[in-house]
Amino acid sequence: MAVPKQKKGRGATHTRRSANSKLAAPARSVCPQCGAPKLPHHVCPKCGYYKDREVVVTE
């Protein structure tokens, strides 16, 4: 079995471990009614529309 000749540094260890811990930005879509950014498959917080009909009454 292969044995490392020298100990890996702390920076190399942290770099390797942190390579998979990236935060992904949440997906955004545009509301077809008002053009505001909203989460996909959610009611638009600005106009209250979802799938071309009003489901939440907003002022």
Steps between C-alpha positions, in 0.01 A plus 500: 500500500628848415605722790542880466857621548397823667200634685257708294481862605196652664432721197490205262265312731262794537505569126409140421223486759348835404482419127153347538351753741401770253168676553277503195283803432127420495343475156306805383237542232313803370129553564317518166243745642712767669857404406620476860752229596343208686576144601397236246171318576403765758243779508643837399537712816440826310181428305371173652477312168588136439455324165320797339234539769478699821514275805598755767329837520755780532450873518 
